[in-house]
Amino acid sequence: MEYSHRYHAYPTQEVAERLEHHLNVHRQLYNHVRWEYENSSEDDKPSEYDQNNKLPEWKRKWPVFGELHSKAAQATVARFYRNLSNLRRKKEKGYNVGRLKRQSPPEYRSVTYNQSGFDLDEKRDRDRFAYVRFSKIGWVKIRYHRQIPDHATIKEVTFKKETTGEWFVSFGLETDDATLPEKSDVDSLDASNSVGIDLGIQNYIHTSDGKTVDWLDLEDEYERLRREQRKLSRKEKGSNNYEKQRREVAKIKRHIRRKVLDYQHKITTWLVREYDAVFVEDLNVKGMLEQPHNARNKQDAAWRQFITLLEYKADLYGCHVVQVEAAGTTKECARCGVETAKPIWVREHSCPACGFETDRDANAAMNVLQRGFAELGLGWPESTPVETALPTDTDDFREVSAKRVIEAGSLGA
């Protein structure tokens, strides 16, 4: 299993200048690799292997490239070809894509050391700090808020400068799957230890067993962002005041992203600790964001990020996570399967065929649970949440507060 740990870095002024310099040289190397590729004939495009073989020649021709660590330089070449592959995959899927563009200083903000060229000293300072040495740069102090597991292997280390001017160091880790907790046998799953999740509108998530989790309130943060963006618009672009205000706007945006990510960490940890199997809709997030209504709320939800975190946490806690087809989960009746069209403002499900009534999102979550069992090839158990589903006017329909989710999820997030 591959995952990463990220730490806030506090380089000295001297080391920060060297980090900036190496970042800029790697950017120049990336742009040169791109230039060589773009200016080659269509039937004789250089491969990543070809470009790596040219590195010694380039170092002799341009001594500035000789300042780079060899593995870090190869990682920069690999970065271009990885971006190229991603572009091709998008094109194959029908996306209207162009070419990779030249990277400017504000756009190129990270460098990766792959396999070698770095060291980690966990005992050089107090418990909450550690030091990372980058070859040809020096030692960088990091806030070591969580230790790297003994059974994890460090595959690569990346330093990055955020738009706020802050530095971060990320460790790419690899763990032997044998060290992970075993997942329960699929045949032992039933409705009592499994849950379907509807990613909702009125609530952030709605579960098939009658729990809801509120949306994260970001209105104050967005009001502050609007206020600071108005100030930025009045500054002269390129001036010191503009740069200072740009960083202020970047800090607020970063705060919003972190708040959403932290909230998702807590929710996903709670889910994988609470259940043996979690079923979730496979949403077309890109298509949803392209719709004109409620786009910002959908973007704040970061549902694709939520699903990615859920799958990652599932391996750490021995939980099954399965994505199911999302189309029709709201329209179909969870009891009899009859489809009933519902405008977005209709918040209750009332089946004209069997008379089953419940909350609209609860009905969708139950359908997700049933589809999850079908995806795993399991028979639908005789005792199902549908048979005991609660009408919307009962007092037993439970709402899980954000505070409870945070308290439950904080243990493993």
C-alpha positions as CSV (number, residue, x, y, z in Angstrom):
1,M,0.0,0.0,0.0
2,E,1.3,3.5,-0.9
3,Y,0.4,6.6,1.0
4,S,2.1,9.8,2.2
5,H,2.8,11.9,5.3
6,R,3.0,15.7,5.0
7,Y,4.8,18.0,7.4
8,H,5.2,21.8,7.8
9,A,8.8,22.8,7.1
10,Y,10.8,25.7,8.7
11,P,14.0,26.2,6.7
12,T,16.5,28.8,7.7
13,Q,16.8,31.8,5.5
14,E,20.0,30.4,3.9
15,V,18.5,27.0,3.3
16,A,15.2,28.6,2.0
17,E,17.3,30.5,-0.6
18,R,18.9,27.2,-1.8
19,L,15.5,25.5,-1.9
20,E,14.2,28.4,-4.1
21,H,17.3,28.1,-6.3
22,H,16.9,24.4,-6.8
23,L,13.2,24.8,-7.4
24,N,14.0,27.3,-10.2
25,V,16.7,25.1,-11.8
26,H,14.3,22.0,-11.8
27,R,11.7,24.2,-13.4
28,Q,14.3,25.1,-16.1
29,L,15.1,21.4,-16.6
30,Y,11.4,20.6,-16.9
31,N,10.9,23.3,-19.5
32,H,14.0,22.1,-21.4
33,V,12.7,18.5,-21.5
34,R,9.4,19.8,-22.8
35,W,11.2,21.9,-25.4
36,E,13.2,18.9,-26.7
37,Y,10.1,16.8,-26.9
38,E,8.0,19.5,-28.6
39,N,10.7,20.3,-31.2
40,S,11.3,16.7,-32.2
41,S,9.6,15.3,-35.3
42,E,6.3,13.4,-34.7
43,D,7.8,10.1,-35.7
44,D,10.9,10.5,-33.6
45,K,9.7,11.8,-30.2
46,P,12.3,11.1,-27.4
47,S,11.3,8.7,-24.6
48,E,11.8,9.2,-20.9
49,Y,14.8,6.8,-21.2
50,D,16.3,8.9,-24.0
51,Q,15.9,12.2,-22.0
52,N,17.5,10.6,-18.9
53,N,20.5,9.5,-21.0
54,K,21.0,13.1,-22.1
55,L,21.2,14.5,-18.5
56,P,25.1,14.0,-18.3
57,E,25.5,15.9,-21.6
58,W,23.2,18.7,-20.4
59,K,25.1,19.0,-17.2
60,R,28.3,19.5,-19.1
61,K,26.8,22.0,-21.5
62,W,24.8,23.9,-18.8
63,P,26.7,23.7,-15.5
64,V,23.6,24.9,-13.6
65,F,22.0,21.5,-14.2
66,G,25.1,19.9,-12.5
67,E,24.0,21.4,-9.2
68,L,21.0,19.0,-9.1
69,H,21.0,15.6,-7.5
70,S,20.9,12.9,-10.2
71,K,17.8,11.1,-8.8
72,A,16.0,14.4,-8.3
73,A,16.8,15.4,-11.9
74,Q,15.5,12.0,-13.2
75,A,12.3,12.6,-11.2
76,T,11.8,15.9,-12.9
77,V,12.1,14.2,-16.3
78,A,9.7,11.5,-15.2
79,R,7.3,14.3,-14.1
80,F,7.0,15.6,-17.6
81,Y,6.3,12.2,-19.1
82,R,3.8,11.5,-16.3
83,N,2.0,14.7,-17.2
84,L,2.1,13.7,-20.8
85,S,0.6,10.3,-20.1
86,N,-2.2,12.0,-18.1
87,L,-2.9,14.3,-21.0
88,R,-3.2,11.4,-23.4
89,R,-5.5,9.5,-21.2
90,K,-7.8,12.6,-21.0
91,K,-7.7,12.9,-24.8
92,E,-8.7,9.2,-25.2
93,K,-11.7,9.8,-22.9
94,G,-12.9,12.6,-25.2
95,Y,-11.7,15.6,-23.3
96,N,-10.6,18.6,-25.4
97,V,-7.0,19.0,-24.3
98,G,-4.1,20.9,-25.8
99,R,-0.4,20.6,-25.1
100,L,1.7,20.8,-21.9
101,K,2.6,24.4,-21.4
102,R,5.8,25.9,-20.3
103,Q,6.0,26.2,-16.5
104,S,6.4,29.7,-15.0
105,P,7.9,30.3,-11.5
106,P,4.5,30.6,-9.7
107,E,3.3,27.3,-11.3
108,Y,6.3,25.1,-10.6
109,R,6.4,24.7,-6.8
110,S,7.7,21.2,-5.9
111,V,10.8,19.0,-6.3
112,T,10.9,15.2,-5.6
113,Y,13.9,13.2,-4.4
114,N,13.3,9.6,-5.5
115,Q,15.0,6.6,-3.6
116,S,18.1,8.6,-2.6
117,G,19.5,12.0,-1.9
118,F,17.7,12.6,1.4
119,D,18.0,11.6,5.1
120,L,15.6,11.8,8.0
121,D,16.9,12.6,11.5
122,E,14.1,12.0,14.0
123,K,16.3,12.6,17.1
124,R,18.1,15.8,16.4
125,D,15.6,18.1,18.1
126,R,12.7,17.8,20.6
127,D,10.0,15.2,20.1
128,R,7.7,17.4,18.0
129,F,10.4,18.4,15.5
130,A,12.7,16.5,13.1
131,Y,15.2,17.3,10.3
132,V,15.3,16.3,6.7
133,R,18.5,16.6,4.7
134,F,18.3,17.2,0.9
135,S,21.4,16.5,-1.0
136,K,23.2,19.7,-2.2
137,I,20.7,21.8,-0.2
138,G,21.0,21.1,3.5
139,W,19.0,20.3,6.6
140,V,15.3,21.4,6.8
141,K,13.4,21.5,10.1
142,I,9.9,20.0,10.1
143,R,7.1,19.8,12.6
144,Y,7.1,16.1,13.3
145,H,3.5,15.8,14.4
146,R,3.3,12.1,13.6
147,Q,6.1,9.6,13.3
148,I,6.6,7.5,10.2
149,P,5.7,3.9,11.0
150,D,8.6,1.5,11.6
151,H,7.1,-0.9,9.0
152,A,6.9,1.8,6.3
153,T,9.6,2.3,3.7
154,I,10.3,5.8,2.5
155,K,10.3,5.7,-1.3
156,E,10.5,9.4,-2.0
157,V,10.6,12.8,-0.4
158,T,9.1,16.0,-1.9
159,F,9.6,19.6,-0.8
160,K,7.0,22.2,-1.9
161,K,6.5,25.9,-1.6
162,E,2.8,26.8,-1.3
163,T,1.3,29.9,-2.8
164,T,1.2,31.3,0.7
165,G,5.1,31.2,0.9
166,E,5.1,28.3,3.4
167,W,7.2,25.2,2.9
168,F,6.1,21.6,3.3
169,V,7.9,18.3,3.1
170,S,6.0,15.1,2.0
171,F,7.2,11.5,2.5
172,G,6.0,8.9,0.0
173,L,5.6,5.7,2.0
174,E,5.1,2.1,1.1
175,T,3.8,-0.5,3.5
176,D,3.7,-4.3,3.1
177,D,0.1,-5.4,2.8
178,A,0.8,-8.1,5.3
179,T,1.1,-5.5,8.0
180,L,-2.4,-4.2,7.3
181,P,-5.4,-5.5,9.3
182,E,-7.4,-8.2,7.5
183,K,-10.8,-7.4,6.1
184,S,-13.7,-9.4,7.2
185,D,-14.9,-12.2,4.9
186,V,-17.3,-10.9,2.3
187,D,-19.7,-13.8,3.0
188,S,-20.0,-12.6,6.6
189,L,-21.3,-9.2,5.6
190,D,-24.9,-8.3,6.4
191,A,-27.1,-5.2,6.7
192,S,-26.2,-4.8,10.4
193,N,-22.5,-4.2,9.8
194,S,-22.7,-2.6,6.4
195,V,-24.0,0.8,5.3
196,G,-24.9,2.6,2.1
197,I,-24.1,6.3,1.8
198,D,-26.0,9.0,-0.1
199,L,-23.9,12.1,-0.7
200,G,-26.7,14.6,-0.3
201,I,-27.8,18.1,-0.7
202,Q,-29.5,19.0,2.6
203,N,-27.0,16.9,4.6
204,Y,-23.4,16.1,3.7
205,I,-24.0,12.4,3.9
206,H,-27.1,10.3,4.7
207,T,-26.7,6.7,5.7
208,S,-28.9,3.7,5.1
209,D,-29.4,3.1,8.8
210,G,-30.8,6.5,9.4
211,K,-27.9,8.8,10.3
212,T,-27.2,12.2,8.8
213,V,-24.1,14.4,9.1
214,D,-24.4,18.1,8.7
215,W,-22.7,20.2,6.0
216,L,-19.6,22.1,7.1
217,D,-20.4,25.8,7.7
218,L,-18.0,27.8,5.6
219,E,-20.0,31.0,5.2
220,D,-17.8,33.1,7.5
221,E,-14.7,31.9,5.6
222,Y,-16.2,32.8,2.2
223,E,-17.3,36.2,3.5
224,R,-13.7,36.9,4.6
225,L,-12.4,35.6,1.2
226,R,-14.8,37.9,-0.7
227,R,-13.6,40.9,1.4
228,E,-9.9,40.2,0.9
229,Q,-10.4,39.6,-2.9
230,R,-12.1,43.0,-3.2
231,K,-9.0,44.5,-1.5
232,L,-6.7,42.6,-3.9
233,S,-8.6,43.9,-6.9
234,R,-7.8,47.5,-5.8
235,K,-4.0,46.8,-5.7
236,E,-1.7,47.5,-8.5
237,K,-0.6,44.2,-10.0
238,G,3.1,43.5,-9.5
239,S,3.5,45.9,-6.6
240,N,4.6,44.8,-3.1
241,N,1.2,45.6,-1.7
242,Y,-0.4,43.4,-4.4
243,E,1.9,40.5,-3.5
244,K,1.2,40.9,0.2
245,Q,-2.6,40.9,-0.4
246,R,-2.3,37.9,-2.8
247,R,-0.7,35.9,-0.1
248,E,-3.5,36.9,2.3
249,V,-6.1,35.6,-0.2
250,A,-4.1,32.4,-0.7
251,K,-4.0,31.8,3.1
252,I,-7.8,32.1,3.3
253,K,-8.2,29.6,0.4
254,R,-5.7,27.3,2.0
255,H,-7.7,27.5,5.3
256,I,-10.9,26.5,3.5
257,R,-9.2,23.6,1.8
258,R,-7.7,22.4,5.1
259,K,-11.0,22.7,6.9
260,V,-12.8,20.6,4.3
261,L,-10.0,18.0,4.2
262,D,-9.9,17.8,8.0
263,Y,-13.7,17.3,8.2
264,Q,-13.5,14.6,5.5
265,H,-10.8,12.8,7.4
266,K,-12.9,12.7,10.6
267,I,-16.0,11.5,8.7
268,T,-14.2,8.8,6.7
269,T,-12.4,7.5,9.8
270,W,-15.7,7.3,11.7
271,L,-17.3,5.3,8.9
272,V,-14.5,2.8,8.5
273,R,-14.3,2.3,12.2
274,E,-18.1,1.9,12.6
275,Y,-18.8,-0.5,9.7
276,D,-17.3,-3.6,8.1
277,A,-18.4,-2.5,4.6
278,V,-19.2,1.0,3.2
279,F,-21.0,1.4,-0.1
280,V,-20.9,4.8,-1.9
281,E,-22.1,6.3,-5.2
282,D,-19.7,6.5,-8.1
283,L,-20.4,10.1,-8.9
284,N,-19.6,12.0,-12.1
285,V,-18.2,15.0,-10.1
286,K,-16.9,16.8,-13.2
287,G,-20.4,16.7,-14.9
288,M,-22.0,17.9,-11.7
289,L,-19.7,20.9,-11.4
290,E,-20.5,21.9,-14.9
291,Q,-24.2,22.3,-14.1
292,P,-25.2,25.9,-13.5
293,H,-27.0,25.5,-10.1
294,N,-25.3,25.1,-6.7
295,A,-21.8,24.6,-8.2
296,R,-19.9,26.1,-5.4
297,N,-21.6,23.9,-2.8
298,K,-20.8,20.9,-4.9
299,Q,-17.2,22.0,-5.1
300,D,-17.0,22.6,-1.4
301,A,-18.3,19.0,-0.9
302,A,-15.2,17.7,-2.6
303,W,-16.9,14.3,-3.1
304,R,-14.2,12.8,-5.2
305,Q,-11.7,13.6,-2.5
306,F,-14.1,12.1,0.0
307,I,-14.3,8.8,-1.8
308,T,-10.5,8.7,-2.3
309,L,-10.0,9.2,1.4
310,L,-12.6,6.6,2.2
311,E,-10.9,4.0,0.0
312,Y,-7.5,4.9,1.6
313,K,-8.8,4.6,5.1
314,A,-10.5,1.3,4.3
315,D,-7.2,-0.5,3.8
316,L,-5.9,1.0,7.1
317,Y,-8.9,-0.2,9.1
318,G,-9.8,-3.5,7.3
319,C,-13.1,-2.2,5.9
320,H,-14.6,-3.0,2.5
321,V,-15.4,0.1,0.4
322,V,-17.3,-0.4,-2.9
323,Q,-18.5,2.2,-5.4
324,V,-21.8,1.5,-7.1
325,E,-23.7,3.0,-10.0
326,A,-25.3,6.3,-8.9
327,A,-27.9,6.6,-11.6
328,G,-31.5,6.0,-10.4
329,T,-30.8,5.7,-6.7
330,T,-33.0,8.6,-5.9
331,K,-35.9,7.6,-8.2
332,E,-36.1,3.9,-7.4
333,C,-38.1,2.7,-4.4
334,A,-35.8,0.9,-2.0
335,R,-38.7,-1.6,-1.2
336,C,-40.2,-2.5,-4.5
337,G,-37.9,-0.9,-7.1
338,V,-40.5,1.1,-8.9
339,E,-39.1,4.4,-10.3
340,T,-40.8,7.7,-9.4
341,A,-39.5,11.0,-10.8
342,K,-38.7,13.6,-8.1
343,P,-37.8,17.2,-8.7
344,I,-34.9,18.4,-6.6
345,W,-37.2,20.3,-4.2
346,V,-39.2,17.2,-3.3
347,R,-37.4,15.9,-0.1
348,E,-39.6,12.9,0.7
349,H,-39.9,9.6,-1.1
350,S,-43.5,8.3,-1.4
351,C,-43.9,5.2,-3.6
352,P,-47.2,5.1,-5.5
353,A,-46.8,1.3,-6.0
354,C,-46.1,0.0,-2.5
355,G,-46.8,3.0,-0.3
356,F,-43.3,3.1,1.2
357,E,-42.5,6.5,2.7
358,T,-39.2,7.9,4.0
359,D,-36.7,10.7,3.5
360,R,-35.6,11.1,-0.1
361,D,-31.9,10.7,0.8
362,A,-32.6,7.8,3.1
363,N,-34.3,6.0,0.2
364,A,-31.2,6.6,-2.0
365,A,-28.8,5.4,0.7
366,M,-30.8,2.2,1.0
367,N,-30.6,1.6,-2.7
368,V,-26.8,2.2,-2.6
369,L,-26.6,-0.5,0.1
370,Q,-28.6,-3.0,-2.0
371,R,-26.5,-2.3,-5.1
372,G,-23.4,-2.7,-3.0
373,F,-24.5,-6.2,-2.0
374,A,-25.3,-7.0,-5.6
375,E,-21.8,-5.7,-6.6
376,L,-20.2,-8.1,-4.2
377,G,-22.3,-11.0,-5.5
378,L,-24.1,-11.4,-2.2
379,G,-27.8,-12.3,-1.8
380,W,-29.9,-9.6,-0.2
381,P,-30.5,-10.6,3.5
382,E,-34.0,-11.3,4.6
383,S,-33.9,-8.7,7.3
384,T,-33.1,-5.4,5.6
385,P,-33.1,-1.8,6.7
386,V,-36.0,-1.2,4.2
387,E,-38.3,-3.4,6.3
388,T,-37.6,-1.4,9.4
389,A,-37.1,1.9,7.7
390,L,-38.5,4.8,9.7
391,P,-41.1,7.2,8.3
392,T,-39.9,10.8,8.1
393,D,-42.3,11.9,10.9
394,T,-40.9,9.6,13.6
395,D,-38.6,10.9,16.4
396,D,-36.2,8.0,16.0
397,F,-34.5,9.3,12.8
398,R,-31.0,10.2,14.0
399,E,-28.9,13.1,13.1
400,V,-25.2,12.8,13.8
401,S,-23.8,16.1,14.8
402,A,-20.5,17.3,13.3
403,K,-19.1,17.4,16.9
404,R,-19.8,13.7,17.4
405,V,-18.2,12.8,14.0
406,I,-15.1,14.8,14.8
407,E,-14.8,13.2,18.3
408,A,-15.2,9.7,16.8
409,G,-13.0,10.3,13.8
410,S,-10.2,12.1,15.6
411,L,-8.7,8.9,17.1
412,G,-7.5,7.7,13.7
413,A,-7.4,10.7,11.4
